[in-house]
Amino acid sequence: MPPFDPSRFLTVVHRGSALMLDAQMVVTMRLFGMVGLWPVRPDETRRMIAEKGPALMRAASLAQSAALAGKRPEDIVLAGMAPLTRKARSNRKRLAQRRG
């Protein structure tokens, strides 16, 4: 295994922070939508629950595949975060359009 590379660690931190911010914005917009302060589609609550399982299973599967392939720890984390990041980012963009 190559020696520790701080730039790879910073990539994990940066992408993790972006995921955290996207997820928090999605939670906020959805909660505001539930109480009528943000326009969301009527099926948003159902969608919010239905998307969790498949997204987490995909993340776990990709992380496990990376681990079994002998990838570096930061690559395993990045592999697991990738589908969650894509889903959170797409939800944030969709909800930010303010269409009900």
GIHULIN-V472034 format. One record per run of one state. SS is the DSSP state (h for helix, s for strand, l for the rest). FROM is the first residue (numbers start at 1). LEN is the number of residues. If there is no record, write none. Layout:
SS:FROM:LEN
SS:FROM:LEN
//
This chain:
l:1:5
h:6:29
l:35:9
h:44:25
l:69:4
h:73:24
l:97:4
//
